[in-house]
Amino acid sequence: EAQEAVRELGYPVMIRVAFTLGGKGGGIARNPEELGEVVGRGLRASPVGQVLLERYVGTFKQLEYEVVRDRKGNVLTVCNMENVLSMRVHTGDNIVIAPSQTLNDDEYQMLRQAALRAVTATGVVGECNIQFCLDPTSREYYAIEINARLSRSSALASKATGYPLAYVAAKLAIGYTLPEPPQPGPPGPRRPASSRRST
């Protein structure tokens, strides 16, 4: 089956292993020998004996959008981020900058619209992280991952923007809509817990 997939995709291909974290067991195959080696290793590493072959996009830019959606379909792009190193480096090992620095407005809007369509199509209510890869020369892009949960990227987006993603996601989960969740303001002055004024 792997060889059939390669006939359609062409070399190089990326082999991803089912039900593992951090890319364990996967890799890149540039020829039939490497294909046999990486697929064999991946099948052994997968608890269900499955691998996925994809077109290799290691030279593409890696970008992320943090989006929230409520039960009525209102959507909001909270932040976009760019992984400094290309797709060759796993997001967990990459340096991330928010907002992205190398996208022009057309590219930014193209990926933003794709992120909003993805979160709407999946029906996610709450916070969602959508990761894309983009070929900077052709503008060809792929959605590479959609995480309908809070993640490392969510924490970075909250820190970079000041938008309380976890708080808003919790409010959306219990039925609030995007215009409704009260936004927590900056903390007020601290007062001792047991202060009393005597007259």
Backbone hydrogen bonds, N-H to C=O, Kabsch-Sander energy under -0.5 kcal/mol:
donor,donor_aa,acceptor,acceptor_aa,energy
5,A,1,E,-2.2
6,V,2,A,-2.1
7,R,3,Q,-1.6
8,E,4,E,-1.3
9,L,5,A,-2.8
10,G,6,V,-3.1
13,V,29,A,-2.3
14,M,54,E,-2.8
15,I,27,G,-3.3
16,R,14,M,-0.6
16,R,52,L,-3.0
18,A,50,Q,-2.3
20,T,17,V,-0.8
24,K,21,L,-1.4
26,G,23,G,-1.9
27,G,15,I,-1.8
29,A,13,V,-2.6
35,L,31,N,-2.3
36,G,32,P,-2.2
37,E,33,E,-2.0
38,V,34,E,-3.0
39,V,35,L,-2.6
40,G,36,G,-2.0
41,R,37,E,-2.2
42,G,38,V,-2.7
43,L,39,V,-2.7
44,R,40,G,-1.8
45,A,41,R,-1.8
46,S,42,G,-1.9
49,G,46,S,-1.1
52,L,16,R,-3.0
54,E,14,M,-2.5
56,Y,12,P,-1.5
60,F,57,V,-2.0
61,K,134,L,-3.0
62,Q,83,N,-0.6
63,L,61,K,-0.5
63,L,132,F,-2.6
64,E,81,M,-2.6
65,Y,130,I,-2.3
66,E,79,C,-2.9
67,V,65,Y,-0.6
67,V,128,C,-2.9
68,V,76,L,-2.4
69,R,126,G,-2.1
70,D,74,N,-2.0
71,R,176,Y,-0.5
73,G,70,D,-1.8
76,L,68,V,-2.2
78,V,66,E,-2.7
78,V,76,L,-0.7
79,C,66,E,-1.2
81,M,64,E,-2.8
82,E,97,I,-2.8
83,N,62,Q,-2.8
84,V,82,E,-0.5
84,V,95,I,-3.5
87,M,60,F,-1.6
88,R,58,G,-1.0
89,V,86,S,-1.8
93,D,90,H,-1.9
94,N,91,T,-1.2
97,I,82,E,-2.6
108,Y,104,N,-2.6
109,Q,105,D,-2.8
110,M,106,D,-2.4
111,L,107,E,-2.4
112,R,108,Y,-2.5
113,Q,109,Q,-2.7
114,A,110,M,-1.8
115,A,111,L,-2.4
116,L,112,R,-2.5
117,R,113,Q,-2.5
118,A,114,A,-2.3
119,V,115,A,-2.4
120,T,116,L,-1.9
121,A,117,R,-2.9
122,T,118,A,-2.0
123,G,119,V,-0.8
123,G,120,T,-0.5
124,V,119,V,-1.1
126,G,69,R,-2.9
126,G,124,V,-0.5
128,C,67,V,-2.7
129,N,147,N,-2.7
130,I,65,Y,-2.5
130,I,128,C,-0.5
131,Q,129,N,-0.5
131,Q,145,E,-3.1
132,F,63,L,-3.4
133,C,142,Y,-2.2
134,L,61,K,-2.1
135,D,140,E,-3.1
139,R,135,D,-2.4
142,Y,133,C,-2.0
144,I,131,Q,-2.8
144,I,142,Y,-0.6
145,E,131,Q,-1.4
147,N,129,N,-3.0
148,A,146,I,-0.6
149,R,147,N,-1.6
155,A,151,S,-1.8
156,L,152,R,-2.0
157,A,153,S,-2.8
158,S,154,S,-2.6
159,K,155,A,-2.2
160,A,156,L,-2.9
161,T,157,A,-2.1
162,G,158,S,-2.5
165,L,163,Y,-2.0
168,V,164,P,-2.8
169,A,165,L,-2.9
170,A,166,A,-2.1
171,K,167,Y,-2.0
172,L,168,V,-2.7
173,A,169,A,-1.9
174,I,170,A,-1.0
174,I,171,K,-0.6
175,G,172,L,-1.5
176,Y,171,K,-2.1
180,E,177,T,-1.6
195,S,192,P,-1.2
198,S,196,R,-0.6
